Amino acid sequence: MNKLIKIMTKESALVPVTAIVMGLLFGALVMLAGGYNPITAYTALVGKVFGNPYDFGETIREITPLILTGLSVAFAFRTGLFNIGAEGQFIAGMTGATLIGVKLDLPWFIHAPLAIVVGALLGGLWGALAGYLKAKRGVNEVITTIMLNWIALFLSNYILNQFLLQPGQQRSVMIHDSASISIGWLSELMSNARMHWGTLIAMAATAVFYIILWKTKQGYELRAVGLNPDAARYAGMNVSGSVIKAMFIGGVFAGLAGVVEVLGVFHYEVVMAASPGYGFDGIAVSLLGGNNPIGVVLAAILFGSLTYGSAGMSFAADVPPEIIRVVIGSVIFFVAAHGIVRYVLKPVYAKRKKEEAA
């Protein structure tokens, strides 16, 4: 039995790793077809990420919101829900943090925590709204979360234009310094990269994800409802309440992603013509991470590094940054197409089974 568990663990780890390699190879083929040198491009990408303290710090900054939106989507998946609304919850978190950061002037030890909590709660409530419609009215959460993404975008723009707009500009007034979560000394150490406490918040959220789902009674009920709502209801569990709670917690994670971007990176919110995209990227991060908190962190590191490193490909190898989206899309495709990856790995599995049998 222990041998079987080890084999399954190794196989489950091999699939995403192989998918990443296949995605990178496919991206290399696309570059070759376009007349670009993939070796030069990937070397430039790695150099952009690790070449100096500033770029390394900015890569961490890029990874941080992806961890949180990935956790948001993964939490919903683990409870049997498909949360495509992380984008709207992200925007709700941004707007809540901006409101508190601009309108209130408090001591830093009250102001920053209050802005974080309000932004997270607004993101959670935005998710809970979709959960309520699912639990009480039977409305599919895919439809409601997609619609709520657009509502969040335009509602956020309205609030900015009416109450927070910097005169003559398409952005809000700057938040007060007391609401900032930037780490000044670390930014100086990283050549003024935009480092902030949000990275630690993201790591803490990863631990909270695990603790809630696998170490609490409520987490057991959430997973049970996700696996079989009818059986959970027969066992006396509150299915409707669990759905709302799951979407609320997922929304909190996504809301925190928006919070750390406002309070730690930009210190203002812009009037958006389109969604930022972190919530949608969170879906890909969650899929690649296997809806596992540690997997989500690793997937976010990959996606964030590819996204930030794509600038190096443009400058050093003259490769359009859109190519990196092809690579990311290819990785997602191969992760989703387990059959293709497992076919490629078939000789590896056969060899390993022979070794285990021996």
Secondary structure, 3 states (H helix, E strand, C coil): CHHHHHHHHHHHHHHHHHHHHHHHHHHHHHHHHCCCCHHHHHHHHHHHHHCCHHHHHHHHHHHHHHHHHHHHHHHHHHCCCCCCCHHHHHHHHHHHHHHHHHHCCCCHHHHHHHHHHHHHHHHHHHHHHHHHHHHHHCCCHHHHHHHHHHHHHHHHHHHHHHHHECCCCCEECCCCHHHCCECHHHHHHCCCCCCECHHHHHHHHHHHHHHHHHHCHHHHHHHHHHHCHHHHHHCCCCHHHHHHHHHHHHHHHHHHHHHHHHHHHHCCCECCCCCCCHHHHHHHHHHHCCCCHHHHHHHHHHHHHHHHHHHHHHHHHCCCCHHHHHHHHHHHHHHHCHHHHHHHCHHHHHHHHHHHHC
